[in-house]
Amino acid sequence: MTTSPPPPGDTWDRVRRLSSAAIRITSELDLDRVLQEVADSAREVIGARYAALGVLDNTGEGLETFVVSGLSDAERAAIGDPPKGHGLLGLLIKDPTPLRLEDLTTHPASGGFPPHHPPMSTFMGVPVL
């Protein structure tokens, strides 16, 4: 897959958004707020509709914390419990390498979505070690 470089204005806009995100993140003192700011900033910088950030539990095999961005409180509540680290998220835990998919439903590790989850097709997972 080849991609063309972004238009000149887009590059500087991304640099500005990334710089702004770094300032917001480093100005936070509360860990929960820092994690939310990271998820919100990632979504803003890459122009995604949704973003999430998972923190591994003590075993390193599941998720202790899962922070989402782009969903309302009502949407979060309707989805129910956060993921535990199975399916594509589990794949990222077991094999911590970046993963980008045009259609996540076609990947063998895709486990589907719980009821009331908004439809999603593309996926980008990037482990932060």
Secondary structure by P-SEA (a helix, b strand, c coil): cccccccaaaaaaaaaaaaaaaaaaaacccaaaaaaaaaaaaaaaacccccbbbbbccccccccbbbbccccaaaaaaacccccccaaaaaaaacccbbbbccccccccccccccccccccbbbbbbcc
